[in-house]
Amino acid sequence: LPETQADRPNRVGDRVGNLFDNLCAARCTMFETDSLPECYEKCDHPGLPTCTTRLQEVETSPRVGFFPPDTSDCANGYVSTPNLLPKSAENNEKKPNFVIFLLDDQDDTTSPYWEAMPFSSQFFRDSEQGRVFEEAYASTSICCASRCQLLTGLLGHNAGVLTNAGDYGGYSSFQAPLTQGGERMRDEEGRCVNNELRTLPLLLQQIGYRTGHFGKYMNGLESDGRIDHVPPGWNSFVVNADPAFYIGYNYTLAEYEDSGEFADQLRYVFYGCEDEAYNTDVVRDKVVRFINQQDDNKETETAELEEGDGDQPFFLYINPTAPHLPLPAAPRHKNLTAQWDARYDELVASKANYFPDSLEGKPSWLRASGDRRRRAEESEWNRLEFQKRMGTLYAVDEMIRRVVEEVEALGESENTVFVLASDNGYNNGAHRLVHKMAPYPESMRVPLAARFPSRFLNKDGEETGETGEGAKTVKTPVKLIDLLPSFLDMAGFEKPSHIDGKSFGPLLKGTAAAEESVPPSVSVEEGNTRREVFGQYASQATGGATSDFGVLQEIPLALLSVLPPWLAMDIPPYRALYSEDNHLFIEWYGETSETEVPHEYELYNLTADPFTLNNLLFSQAEDSEVKALKEKLQQRLEEVGRCSGESCP
């Protein structure tokens, strides 16, 4: 790393106490398949006898709601949460419940995640009510930015969050007043605009929903083992208060609920290294508690609602850290993980772009750092990480089963939209890249599957592809920012005009042509149903250097001393466009200085080159059609880069 651990600035959320006071335990956790308790024991860790789950602290008057940063130029206040308008005057249909299971760093193109999640596969893929979205994208492929976009329905340039920390990333950027063209965004009364007042849970609360968040939220909300406040919009809010949560054990959760035994208390609970402290299992138990409270309050809440509304609907946002490194498999699943080592060559290393011998046609920053990045393959890091990643999914599958069973016991399964997704993809060695962030399909494409109540589905004349015995494949590209407007649509309300995402409701209940595959050569006018997808990322890294603001924000500081340097490497900023004719155009941003990374471009025909190996701007640089296509896509990229609301693809 370019700095020693002692010299590195104290980043938000880097407190892990004495989680590791010897390198043996740290190395064991990162580079072996053992769980943290097993590593403690193997390394004779002195802290093992004391890591017992316990209540640490209770705030009886916590900061709950909107607490804007101290900004003098927003003295007139902030624009309030938009009022939702019903789609029709008679909007008496029972509102559906929404449940999102959001995985952390789960790719869609390499890992056979359904094989490690047999219940989820059956639930989403083998049901007539299931839909698998064949092309789903994270518009900014890194944790905090993507999670911000899901909750706001905004692309990164409109939400102001394009990485994990710094001027354009992290929770501080999410919470800051929004700007446009370098100026503060204001309404006609001079009030500033803030993301925290325009999130999905706040909008759903406005129309009668009870909301709960469980697990990882956004990078930077936590600080020194505590959180600054409970964000507005959540009736129940359980979140990690330190980054040790990624390790699976020895972490602190901040736990808040506005009713029940611990009403209006913010409790800090330390979870130790017992088997039952495994973070996915703890998240599962917190969700079950929320659902049980829903059942307990049913009669009271029904009496308080207006006649015709029925039971109070709920929104569950469930965020385990699986399969994010360095989480191991739960101890009970350790015997299931060895098979993934044996299948690594077949599933991962066989891909055409896996640690390629040549980076010809790739941007200069990747060519310059490619040899260092290749050490991930030489050290067999990728093989070990793949085994760990797959092993963590068994506990996720059990969690999904338990939540589904609890919703069924509540009598709400046929009125609930269940969604399985991930915040971003993962490169898994594609183009010698280990993490995410990149504009290539391995990084930007994410799993997205859902199960819907029958009333939202078209039952007649569907011609979609099958993924199991009963599920259908939605082939039109969708994005994570489409979830917010889709939920509002299914609840019977119009989306606010500032939202960039589009409801995928018409894809579920429209004509068969809306879902069937259309050859990329067909133009929009002739009925092409492909949609453009815009990608973007902000970084202060050039030449593939390490940046404190990107992926390093997701790694506990105690582990940095044992991390291989190439694991912390960032990528430069970019904008990218997946076009309607199935091309991928990328513009890499560098500094204006000749000594820094220049602006560089890539262009791929994804129909002929799905592994993005042949940059047409390199291999056919003098071809007139390629030049014309670049000019066309560059102009469109400029337009999309300034889009907002309905003008966004």
C-alpha positions as CSV (number, residue, x, y, z in Angstrom):
1,L,0.0,0.0,0.0
2,P,1.3,3.5,-0.7
3,E,0.9,4.4,3.0
4,T,1.6,2.5,6.1
5,Q,-1.4,1.6,8.4
6,A,-0.1,4.1,11.0
7,D,0.0,6.9,8.4
8,R,-3.3,6.2,6.9
9,P,-6.0,8.8,7.8
10,N,-8.6,7.7,10.3
11,R,-11.5,6.9,7.9
12,V,-15.2,6.9,8.8
13,G,-16.2,3.6,10.3
14,D,-12.7,2.2,10.8
15,R,-13.0,1.3,14.5
16,V,-12.8,-2.4,15.1
17,G,-11.2,-2.3,18.6
18,N,-8.7,-5.0,19.3
19,L,-10.4,-7.4,16.8
20,F,-7.0,-8.6,15.7
21,D,-4.0,-8.2,18.1
22,N,-1.9,-10.7,16.2
23,L,-1.3,-11.1,12.5
24,C,-2.0,-14.9,12.7
25,A,-5.7,-14.4,13.2
26,A,-5.9,-11.8,10.5
27,R,-4.1,-13.9,7.9
28,C,-6.2,-16.9,8.9
29,T,-9.4,-15.1,8.4
30,M,-8.4,-13.5,5.0
31,F,-6.5,-16.4,3.4
32,E,-7.9,-19.6,4.9
33,T,-11.4,-21.0,4.8
34,D,-11.7,-21.1,8.6
35,S,-14.2,-18.9,10.4
36,L,-13.1,-16.2,12.8
37,P,-13.7,-18.3,16.0
38,E,-11.7,-21.1,14.5
39,C,-8.9,-18.7,13.6
40,Y,-8.9,-17.3,17.1
41,E,-8.5,-20.8,18.5
42,K,-5.8,-21.9,16.0
43,C,-3.8,-18.7,16.7
44,D,-4.2,-18.9,20.4
45,H,-5.9,-15.5,20.4
46,P,-6.1,-14.1,23.9
47,G,-9.5,-12.5,23.3
48,L,-11.4,-15.7,22.6
49,P,-12.8,-16.2,26.1
50,T,-14.2,-12.6,26.3
51,C,-16.0,-12.3,22.9
52,T,-19.5,-12.9,24.3
53,T,-22.6,-11.2,22.9
54,R,-23.8,-8.4,25.2
55,L,-25.6,-5.1,25.4
56,Q,-23.1,-2.3,25.2
57,E,-25.1,0.9,25.5
58,V,-28.6,2.3,25.2
59,E,-29.5,5.8,24.0
60,T,-32.9,6.6,25.4
61,S,-33.3,9.9,23.3
62,P,-31.6,9.0,20.0
63,R,-31.4,11.3,17.0
64,V,-34.1,9.9,14.7
65,G,-35.1,11.5,11.5
66,F,-33.6,14.2,9.2
67,F,-30.5,15.9,10.6
68,P,-29.1,18.0,7.7
69,P,-25.4,19.0,7.7
70,D,-24.5,22.4,9.0
71,T,-24.7,24.3,5.7
72,S,-25.0,28.1,5.9
73,D,-26.4,28.5,2.3
74,C,-29.4,26.3,3.1
75,A,-30.8,28.7,5.7
76,N,-34.2,28.6,4.1
77,G,-34.5,24.9,4.9
78,Y,-35.1,21.9,2.8
79,V,-37.7,20.7,0.3
80,S,-40.0,18.2,2.1
81,T,-40.8,14.7,0.9
82,P,-42.8,14.8,-2.3
83,N,-46.5,14.1,-2.0
84,L,-47.5,11.0,-3.9
85,L,-50.4,11.1,-6.3
86,P,-52.7,8.1,-6.8
87,K,-52.8,6.7,-10.3
88,S,-56.6,6.8,-10.3
89,A,-59.3,8.5,-8.2
90,E,-60.5,5.1,-6.9
91,N,-57.4,3.6,-5.5
92,N,-58.9,1.1,-3.0
93,E,-57.0,-2.0,-4.0
94,K,-55.0,-3.6,-1.2
95,K,-51.4,-2.4,-1.2
96,P,-48.8,-5.1,-1.6
97,N,-46.0,-5.7,0.8
98,F,-42.4,-5.4,-0.5
99,V,-39.4,-7.5,0.6
100,I,-36.0,-6.9,-0.8
101,F,-33.1,-9.3,-0.2
102,L,-30.0,-7.3,-1.3
103,L,-26.8,-9.3,-1.5
104,D,-23.4,-7.6,-1.3
105,D,-21.1,-8.0,-4.3
106,Q,-22.9,-10.9,-5.9
107,D,-22.2,-11.2,-9.6
108,D,-24.6,-12.5,-12.2
109,T,-22.3,-13.7,-15.0
110,T,-19.8,-16.1,-13.3
111,S,-21.0,-17.5,-10.0
112,P,-23.7,-20.3,-10.1
113,Y,-25.3,-18.7,-7.1
114,W,-28.6,-20.6,-7.6
115,E,-26.8,-23.9,-6.9
116,A,-25.9,-22.7,-3.4
117,M,-29.4,-21.4,-2.9
118,P,-31.8,-24.3,-3.7
119,F,-34.8,-22.9,-1.8
120,S,-34.4,-19.5,-3.5
121,S,-34.1,-21.1,-6.9
122,Q,-37.3,-23.0,-6.4
123,F,-39.1,-20.0,-4.9
124,F,-38.1,-17.5,-7.6
125,R,-37.4,-19.6,-10.7
126,D,-39.8,-22.6,-10.5
127,S,-43.0,-20.6,-9.8
128,E,-45.4,-19.3,-12.3
129,Q,-45.4,-16.1,-10.2
130,G,-41.6,-15.8,-10.6
131,R,-39.7,-13.5,-13.0
132,V,-36.0,-13.5,-13.6
133,F,-34.6,-10.3,-15.1
134,E,-32.0,-11.5,-17.6
135,E,-30.2,-8.2,-17.9
136,A,-30.3,-6.2,-14.6
137,Y,-27.7,-3.5,-14.0
138,A,-26.2,-1.4,-11.2
139,S,-25.6,2.0,-12.7
140,T,-22.7,2.6,-10.4
141,S,-21.0,-0.6,-9.5
142,I,-19.8,0.0,-5.9
143,C,-21.6,-0.5,-2.6
144,C,-22.6,3.0,-1.3
145,A,-23.4,4.6,-4.6
146,S,-25.5,1.7,-5.8
147,R,-27.5,1.5,-2.5
148,C,-28.1,5.2,-2.7
149,Q,-29.5,4.8,-6.2
150,L,-31.8,2.0,-5.2
151,L,-33.3,4.0,-2.3
152,T,-33.7,7.2,-4.3
153,G,-34.4,6.0,-7.9
154,L,-31.7,8.5,-9.1
155,L,-28.6,8.0,-11.2
156,G,-25.3,8.9,-9.5
157,H,-24.9,12.3,-11.1
158,N,-28.3,13.3,-9.8
159,A,-27.9,11.7,-6.4
160,G,-24.4,13.1,-5.9
161,V,-23.0,9.7,-4.8
162,L,-20.6,8.0,-7.2
163,T,-18.2,6.0,-4.9
164,N,-17.8,5.1,-1.2
165,A,-16.2,8.3,0.3
166,G,-14.7,11.6,-0.5
167,D,-16.4,14.5,-2.3
168,Y,-18.7,12.3,-4.4
169,G,-19.2,9.3,-2.2
170,G,-20.2,7.9,1.2
171,Y,-23.0,8.8,3.5
172,S,-21.8,12.3,3.9
173,S,-22.4,12.9,0.2
174,F,-25.7,11.2,0.3
175,Q,-26.8,13.5,3.2
176,A,-25.3,16.7,1.7
177,P,-27.5,19.3,-0.1
178,L,-27.7,18.4,-3.8
179,T,-26.0,20.5,-6.5
180,Q,-26.5,20.8,-10.2
181,G,-24.1,22.5,-12.5
182,G,-22.0,23.5,-9.5
183,E,-24.9,25.3,-7.9
184,R,-27.2,24.3,-5.0
185,M,-30.5,22.8,-6.2
186,R,-33.4,24.9,-4.8
187,D,-37.1,25.2,-5.2
188,E,-38.9,28.4,-5.9
189,E,-38.8,29.3,-2.2
190,G,-35.0,28.9,-2.1
191,R,-35.1,25.6,-0.1
192,C,-32.3,23.1,-0.7
193,V,-32.8,19.5,-1.8
194,N,-31.6,16.5,0.1
195,N,-31.6,12.8,-0.6
196,E,-32.6,11.8,2.9
197,L,-36.0,13.4,2.4
198,R,-36.7,11.5,-0.9
199,T,-36.0,7.9,-0.1
200,L,-38.2,4.9,-0.8
201,P,-39.1,4.2,2.9
202,L,-40.2,7.8,3.4
203,L,-42.4,7.6,0.3
204,L,-43.9,4.3,1.4
205,Q,-44.5,5.6,5.0
206,Q,-46.5,8.4,3.4
207,I,-49.0,6.0,2.0
208,G,-49.3,3.9,5.1
209,Y,-46.4,1.4,5.1
210,R,-44.5,0.1,8.1
211,T,-40.8,-0.1,7.2
212,G,-37.8,-2.0,8.4
213,H,-34.1,-2.1,7.5
214,F,-31.8,-4.9,8.6
215,G,-28.0,-5.2,7.9
216,K,-25.7,-3.1,5.9
217,Y,-27.0,0.4,4.9
218,M,-24.4,2.8,3.3
219,N,-20.7,3.2,3.9
220,G,-20.0,6.1,6.3
221,L,-23.2,6.1,8.4
222,E,-21.2,4.4,11.1
223,S,-18.4,6.2,12.9
224,D,-16.2,5.0,15.8
225,G,-18.6,2.2,16.7
226,R,-21.7,4.4,16.7
227,I,-24.1,5.9,14.2
228,D,-24.8,9.6,14.0
229,H,-28.6,9.2,13.7
230,V,-31.4,6.9,12.6
231,P,-32.2,8.0,9.0
232,P,-35.8,9.2,8.4
233,G,-38.3,6.7,7.0
234,W,-37.6,3.6,9.1
235,N,-39.9,2.3,11.8
236,S,-37.3,-0.3,12.6
237,F,-33.6,0.2,11.8
238,V,-30.8,-2.3,12.5
239,V,-27.4,-1.5,11.0
240,N,-23.8,-2.3,11.6
241,A,-22.0,0.3,13.7
242,D,-18.5,-0.8,12.7
243,P,-16.9,-2.5,9.7
244,A,-16.1,-5.7,11.6
245,F,-19.6,-6.7,10.4
246,Y,-18.0,-7.8,7.1
247,I,-15.9,-10.4,9.0
248,G,-19.1,-12.0,10.4
249,Y,-18.3,-11.9,14.1
250,N,-17.2,-9.5,16.8
251,Y,-19.2,-6.6,15.6
252,T,-21.6,-4.0,17.0
253,L,-25.1,-3.4,15.7
254,A,-27.1,-0.3,16.3
255,E,-30.8,-1.3,16.8
256,Y,-33.8,1.0,16.8
257,E,-37.5,0.5,16.7
258,D,-40.4,2.9,17.2
259,S,-42.7,0.5,19.0
260,G,-42.6,-2.6,21.1
261,E,-40.4,-3.5,24.1
262,F,-37.5,-1.2,23.1
263,A,-39.6,1.6,21.6
264,D,-37.6,4.8,20.8
265,Q,-34.3,3.4,22.1
266,L,-31.1,3.1,20.1
267,R,-29.4,0.0,21.5
268,Y,-25.8,-0.8,20.7
269,V,-25.4,-4.6,21.0
270,F,-22.0,-6.4,20.6
271,Y,-22.1,-9.8,18.9
272,G,-19.2,-12.0,19.8
273,C,-17.7,-15.0,18.2
274,E,-20.2,-17.7,19.1
275,D,-21.7,-19.6,16.2
276,E,-25.0,-17.9,16.7
277,A,-23.4,-14.5,16.3
278,Y,-22.8,-15.2,12.6
279,N,-24.0,-12.0,10.9
280,T,-26.4,-13.5,8.4
281,D,-28.2,-15.4,11.1
282,V,-28.5,-12.3,13.3
283,V,-30.0,-10.3,10.5
284,R,-32.5,-13.2,9.9
285,D,-33.5,-13.1,13.5
286,K,-34.0,-9.4,13.5
287,V,-36.3,-9.6,10.4
288,V,-38.3,-12.4,12.1
289,R,-38.8,-10.1,15.1
290,F,-40.2,-7.4,12.8
291,I,-42.6,-9.8,11.1
292,N,-43.8,-11.1,14.5
293,Q,-44.5,-7.6,15.6
294,Q,-46.5,-7.1,12.4
295,D,-48.6,-10.1,13.5
296,D,-48.9,-8.8,17.1
297,N,-50.0,-5.4,16.0
298,K,-52.4,-6.5,13.3
299,E,-55.7,-6.1,15.1
300,T,-54.7,-2.7,16.6
301,E,-53.3,-1.3,13.3
302,T,-56.3,-2.6,11.3
303,A,-58.7,-0.7,13.6
304,E,-56.7,2.5,13.2
305,L,-56.6,2.4,9.4
306,E,-59.3,3.9,7.3
307,E,-62.0,1.6,6.2
308,G,-61.1,-0.3,3.0
309,D,-57.3,-0.1,3.6
310,G,-57.1,-3.5,5.2
311,D,-54.0,-4.5,7.2
312,Q,-51.0,-2.2,7.3
313,P,-48.6,-3.1,4.5
314,F,-44.9,-3.4,5.2
315,F,-41.6,-2.9,3.4
316,L,-38.6,-5.0,4.5
317,Y,-35.1,-4.1,3.3
318,I,-32.8,-7.0,4.2
319,N,-29.0,-6.5,3.6
320,P,-26.7,-9.3,4.6
321,T,-23.0,-8.8,3.7
322,A,-22.7,-12.1,1.9
323,P,-20.8,-12.8,-0.2
324,H,-18.6,-9.8,0.4
325,L,-15.0,-10.6,1.5
326,P,-13.8,-11.7,4.0
327,L,-17.0,-13.3,5.3
328,P,-16.6,-17.1,5.6
329,A,-19.4,-19.7,5.3
330,A,-21.4,-20.3,8.5
331,P,-19.7,-23.1,10.5
332,R,-22.6,-25.5,9.8
333,H,-21.9,-25.1,6.0
334,K,-18.1,-25.5,6.0
335,N,-18.4,-29.1,4.7
336,L,-20.3,-27.8,1.7
337,T,-17.6,-25.3,0.5
338,A,-14.9,-27.6,-0.8
339,Q,-16.8,-28.5,-3.9
340,W,-16.5,-24.9,-5.1
341,D,-12.7,-25.2,-5.1
342,A,-12.9,-28.3,-7.3
343,R,-15.3,-26.5,-9.7
344,Y,-13.3,-23.2,-9.9
345,D,-11.5,-24.0,-13.2
346,E,-14.8,-25.1,-14.8
347,L,-16.9,-22.1,-13.7
348,V,-14.5,-19.2,-13.4
349,A,-11.1,-19.8,-14.9
350,S,-12.6,-21.1,-18.2
351,K,-14.1,-17.7,-19.1
352,A,-12.6,-16.1,-22.2
353,N,-11.6,-12.9,-20.4
354,Y,-10.3,-14.5,-17.2
355,F,-6.8,-13.0,-16.5
356,P,-6.1,-12.8,-20.2
357,D,-2.5,-13.0,-21.4
358,S,-3.0,-9.8,-23.4
359,L,-4.6,-6.5,-22.5
360,E,-4.3,-5.2,-26.1
361,G,-6.9,-2.5,-26.7
362,K,-7.6,-1.9,-23.0
363,P,-7.0,1.6,-21.5
364,S,-3.5,2.6,-20.5
365,W,-4.3,2.5,-16.7
366,L,-5.2,-1.2,-17.0
367,R,-2.2,-2.1,-19.1
368,A,0.1,-0.3,-16.7
369,S,-1.3,-2.1,-13.6
370,G,-2.2,-5.4,-15.3
371,D,0.9,-7.3,-14.1
372,R,0.3,-6.3,-10.4
373,R,-3.3,-7.2,-10.7
374,R,-2.4,-10.6,-12.1
375,R,-0.9,-11.6,-8.8
376,A,-4.5,-12.4,-7.6
377,E,-4.3,-15.4,-10.0
378,E,-0.7,-16.3,-9.2
379,S,-1.4,-16.3,-5.5
380,E,-4.7,-18.3,-6.0
381,W,-6.5,-15.5,-4.2
382,N,-9.4,-15.6,-6.6
383,R,-9.8,-19.4,-6.1
384,L,-10.0,-19.0,-2.3
385,E,-12.3,-16.0,-2.5
386,F,-14.7,-17.8,-4.9
387,Q,-14.9,-20.7,-2.5
388,K,-15.7,-18.4,0.4
389,R,-18.2,-16.4,-1.6
390,M,-20.2,-19.5,-2.6
391,G,-20.1,-20.9,0.9
392,T,-21.7,-17.8,2.4
393,L,-24.8,-18.2,0.2
394,Y,-26.1,-21.3,2.0
395,A,-26.9,-19.2,5.1
396,V,-28.6,-16.5,2.9
397,D,-30.8,-19.2,1.4
398,E,-31.8,-20.4,4.8
399,M,-32.6,-16.8,5.8
400,I,-34.8,-16.3,2.7
401,R,-36.6,-19.5,3.4
402,R,-37.3,-18.4,7.0
403,V,-38.5,-15.0,6.0
404,V,-40.8,-16.5,3.4
405,E,-42.2,-18.9,5.9
406,E,-42.9,-16.1,8.4
407,V,-44.7,-14.0,5.8
408,E,-46.8,-17.1,4.8
409,A,-47.6,-17.6,8.5
410,L,-48.8,-14.0,8.6
411,G,-51.1,-14.8,5.7
412,E,-49.5,-12.3,3.4
413,S,-47.5,-14.4,1.0
414,E,-50.0,-13.9,-1.9
415,N,-49.9,-10.1,-1.3
416,T,-46.1,-9.7,-1.1
417,V,-43.6,-8.8,-3.8
418,F,-40.3,-10.6,-3.0
419,V,-37.1,-9.4,-4.7
420,L,-33.6,-10.9,-4.7
421,A,-30.9,-8.6,-6.0
422,S,-27.3,-7.4,-5.4
423,D,-25.8,-4.0,-5.1
424,N,-23.2,-4.6,-7.8
425,G,-21.6,-7.4,-9.8
426,Y,-18.0,-8.7,-9.4
427,N,-15.2,-9.1,-11.8
428,N,-13.8,-12.4,-10.6
429,G,-10.6,-12.0,-12.6
430,A,-12.3,-10.7,-15.8
431,H,-9.7,-8.4,-17.6
432,R,-7.4,-9.1,-14.5
433,L,-9.8,-7.2,-12.3
434,V,-10.7,-8.6,-8.9
435,H,-13.4,-6.3,-7.4
436,K,-16.2,-4.4,-9.0
437,M,-16.4,-0.7,-10.0
438,A,-15.7,-1.3,-13.7
439,P,-18.1,-0.7,-16.6
440,Y,-17.8,-4.2,-18.0
441,P,-20.8,-6.6,-17.8
442,E,-19.2,-8.7,-15.0
443,S,-19.2,-5.7,-12.7
444,M,-22.3,-3.9,-13.7
445,R,-24.7,-6.8,-14.2
446,V,-26.5,-8.0,-11.1
447,P,-28.9,-10.8,-10.2
448,L,-32.5,-9.7,-10.1
449,A,-35.3,-12.1,-9.6
450,A,-38.7,-11.4,-8.1
451,R,-42.0,-13.2,-7.2
452,F,-45.2,-11.2,-7.6
453,P,-48.8,-11.5,-6.6
454,S,-50.8,-12.9,-9.5
455,R,-52.7,-9.6,-10.1
456,F,-49.4,-7.9,-11.3
457,L,-48.7,-10.6,-14.0
458,N,-49.9,-11.0,-17.5
459,K,-51.3,-14.6,-17.7
460,D,-52.3,-14.6,-21.4
461,G,-50.1,-14.9,-24.4
462,E,-46.7,-14.6,-22.7
463,E,-43.8,-15.7,-24.9
464,T,-41.0,-15.2,-22.5
465,G,-38.2,-17.7,-22.0
466,E,-38.4,-20.2,-19.2
467,T,-35.8,-20.4,-16.4
468,G,-37.4,-23.2,-14.5
469,E,-40.7,-25.1,-14.7
470,G,-42.8,-22.0,-14.3
471,A,-40.8,-18.8,-14.1
472,K,-40.5,-16.4,-17.0
473,T,-37.4,-14.4,-18.1
474,V,-37.8,-10.7,-18.6
475,K,-35.3,-9.9,-21.4
476,T,-35.6,-6.1,-21.5
477,P,-32.8,-4.5,-19.5
478,V,-33.7,-3.0,-16.2
479,K,-31.8,-1.2,-13.5
480,L,-31.7,-1.1,-9.7
481,I,-33.1,2.5,-9.9
482,D,-36.2,1.0,-11.4
483,L,-37.2,-0.7,-8.1
484,L,-38.5,2.5,-6.5
485,P,-40.9,3.6,-9.3
486,S,-41.9,-0.1,-9.7
487,F,-43.0,-0.4,-6.1
488,L,-44.9,2.9,-6.2
489,D,-46.6,1.7,-9.4
490,M,-47.7,-1.5,-7.8
491,A,-48.9,0.3,-4.7
492,G,-51.1,2.4,-7.0
493,F,-49.2,5.7,-7.1
494,E,-47.4,7.8,-9.6
495,K,-43.7,8.3,-9.2
496,P,-42.4,11.9,-8.4
497,S,-41.3,13.7,-11.5
498,H,-37.6,13.9,-10.4
499,I,-37.2,10.1,-10.3
500,D,-34.8,8.7,-13.0
501,G,-35.9,5.1,-12.8
502,K,-38.8,3.5,-14.8
503,S,-41.4,1.1,-13.5
504,F,-41.0,-2.4,-14.9
505,G,-44.7,-3.0,-14.2
506,P,-45.5,-2.8,-18.0
507,L,-43.0,-5.6,-18.6
508,L,-45.0,-7.8,-16.3
509,K,-48.5,-7.0,-17.5
510,G,-48.0,-5.7,-21.0
511,T,-47.9,-7.5,-24.3
512,A,-45.8,-10.5,-25.0
513,A,-43.6,-8.4,-27.3
514,A,-42.5,-6.3,-24.3
515,E,-40.7,-9.2,-22.8
516,E,-39.5,-11.3,-25.8
517,S,-36.0,-10.9,-27.1
518,V,-35.5,-8.7,-30.1
519,P,-32.4,-8.9,-32.4
520,P,-30.1,-6.0,-31.6
521,S,-30.1,-5.0,-35.3
522,V,-33.7,-4.0,-35.1
523,S,-34.1,-0.2,-34.7
524,V,-36.2,1.5,-32.0
525,E,-38.7,2.5,-34.6
526,E,-39.2,-1.1,-35.6
527,G,-40.0,-2.2,-32.1
528,N,-36.7,-2.9,-30.4
529,T,-37.4,-3.3,-26.7
530,R,-33.8,-2.9,-25.6
531,R,-33.2,-0.1,-23.2
532,E,-30.1,2.0,-22.8
533,V,-28.2,1.6,-19.6
534,F,-25.9,4.4,-18.3
535,G,-23.0,3.6,-16.0
536,Q,-20.7,6.0,-14.2
537,Y,-18.0,6.0,-11.4
538,A,-16.0,8.7,-9.7
539,S,-12.5,8.1,-8.4
540,Q,-9.4,10.1,-7.5
541,A,-7.2,7.2,-8.6
542,T,-5.2,7.3,-11.8
543,G,-3.2,4.6,-13.4
544,G,-5.1,2.0,-11.3
545,A,-3.6,3.3,-8.1
546,T,-4.9,2.8,-4.6
547,S,-7.6,5.3,-3.5
548,D,-8.9,5.8,0.1
549,F,-12.4,6.5,-1.2
550,G,-13.3,3.4,-3.1
551,V,-13.1,-0.3,-2.2
552,L,-10.8,0.4,0.8
553,Q,-13.8,1.8,2.6
554,E,-15.3,-1.7,2.8
555,I,-12.3,-3.4,4.4
556,P,-11.7,-3.3,8.2
557,L,-8.6,-1.3,9.0
558,A,-7.3,-4.2,11.1
559,L,-7.0,-6.3,8.0
560,L,-5.1,-3.8,5.8
561,S,-1.7,-4.9,7.2
562,V,-2.2,-8.4,5.7
563,L,-4.0,-7.5,2.5
564,P,-2.1,-8.0,-0.8
565,P,-1.6,-4.5,-2.3
566,W,-3.4,-5.3,-5.6
567,L,-6.6,-6.0,-3.6
568,A,-6.8,-2.3,-2.7
569,M,-6.3,-0.9,-6.2
570,D,-9.0,1.4,-7.6
571,I,-9.8,2.4,-11.2
572,P,-10.1,5.8,-12.8
573,P,-13.5,7.6,-13.3
574,Y,-15.6,6.8,-16.3
575,R,-18.9,7.1,-18.0
576,A,-20.4,4.2,-20.0
577,L,-23.4,3.5,-22.2
578,Y,-25.0,0.2,-23.0
579,S,-26.8,1.2,-26.2
580,E,-30.1,0.1,-27.7
581,D,-28.2,-1.8,-30.5
582,N,-26.2,-3.8,-27.9
583,H,-22.9,-1.9,-28.0
584,L,-20.9,-0.9,-25.0
585,F,-19.2,2.5,-25.2
586,I,-16.8,3.7,-22.4
587,E,-15.2,7.0,-21.8
588,W,-12.4,7.0,-19.3
589,Y,-11.6,10.3,-17.6
590,G,-8.1,11.3,-16.8
591,E,-6.3,14.5,-15.7
592,T,-5.5,17.3,-18.2
593,S,-1.8,16.9,-17.4
594,E,0.1,14.9,-20.0
595,T,1.7,12.9,-17.2
596,E,-1.7,11.6,-16.0
597,V,-4.2,9.2,-17.6
598,P,-5.7,10.7,-20.8
599,H,-9.2,10.4,-21.9
600,E,-9.5,7.0,-23.5
601,Y,-12.4,5.2,-25.2
602,E,-13.6,1.6,-25.6
603,L,-16.3,0.3,-28.0
604,Y,-17.6,-3.3,-28.0
605,N,-20.3,-5.2,-30.0
606,L,-21.8,-7.2,-27.2
607,T,-23.7,-9.5,-29.5
608,A,-20.5,-10.7,-31.2
609,D,-18.2,-10.1,-28.3
610,P,-19.9,-10.7,-24.9
611,F,-16.6,-10.9,-23.0
612,T,-15.5,-7.4,-24.2
613,L,-12.2,-8.6,-25.7
614,N,-12.2,-6.7,-29.0
615,N,-12.1,-2.9,-28.6
616,L,-13.3,-1.8,-32.0
617,L,-11.7,1.6,-31.5
618,F,-8.4,-0.3,-31.4
619,S,-8.9,-3.2,-33.9
620,Q,-10.9,-1.2,-36.4
621,A,-9.7,2.3,-35.7
622,E,-9.8,3.5,-39.3
623,D,-13.1,1.9,-40.2
624,S,-15.6,4.6,-41.2
625,E,-18.6,2.8,-39.7
626,V,-16.8,2.4,-36.4
627,K,-15.8,6.1,-36.4
628,A,-19.4,7.1,-37.1
629,L,-20.7,4.8,-34.3
630,K,-18.3,6.3,-31.8
631,E,-19.4,9.8,-32.7
632,K,-23.0,8.9,-32.4
633,L,-22.5,7.1,-29.0
634,Q,-20.3,9.9,-27.7
635,Q,-23.0,12.4,-28.4
636,R,-25.6,10.3,-26.7
637,L,-23.3,9.7,-23.7
638,E,-23.1,13.5,-23.3
639,E,-26.9,13.7,-23.4
640,V,-27.5,10.9,-20.9
641,G,-24.8,12.3,-18.6
642,R,-27.0,15.4,-18.1
643,C,-30.3,13.6,-18.0
644,S,-32.8,13.8,-15.1
645,G,-36.3,12.4,-14.5
646,E,-38.1,11.3,-17.7
647,S,-35.2,12.3,-19.9
648,C,-33.1,9.5,-18.5
649,P,-33.0,6.1,-20.3
